[in-house]
């Protein structure tokens, strides 16, 4: 019985049947900045980074080999997120993360956005891991709220203002 609990029940306590991430983008016209919060389940992110780095023993919060959690999260976001502002590709600055179990809140920003006439978002968070992954993107800009639903096979969308 104890073996059953350890092998079957215990892992179920730390998994979830829903494969979703949420990205919130806020355009702060005053500071000319797009402020972005990407939320993702910690266990899924750790598995994806482990796969990317081909390191089956990877621990996201106690990394080895001279890595830091910030470095691994930043590298992952740089590969899986991209943006175009007003028809031009832009880079973003990784600001850090907060752990709020079971999710990780990742903070990035795009500075020097004087005006916003269009925003293209490519979000491939966890699409290599789950074929049912849903990446929801909420955008609050120019006094309008919009949302995108990005999935494997449709990982980008664009809004025009």
Secondary structure as UniProt FT lines:
FT   HELIX           2..4
FT   HELIX           5..9
FT   HELIX           10..12
FT   TURN            13..14
FT   STRAND          20..28
FT   TURN            29..32
FT   STRAND          33..41
FT   HELIX           42..52
FT   TURN            53..54
FT   TURN            56..57
FT   TURN            60..61
FT   TURN            65..66
FT   HELIX           69..80
FT   STRAND          81..85
FT   TURN            86..87
FT   STRAND          88..90
FT   STRAND          93..100
FT   TURN            101..102
FT   STRAND          103..110
FT   STRAND          118..123
FT   TURN            125..129
FT   TURN            131..132
FT   STRAND          134..141
FT   TURN            142..143
FT   STRAND          144..151
FT   TURN            152..153
FT   STRAND          156..160
//
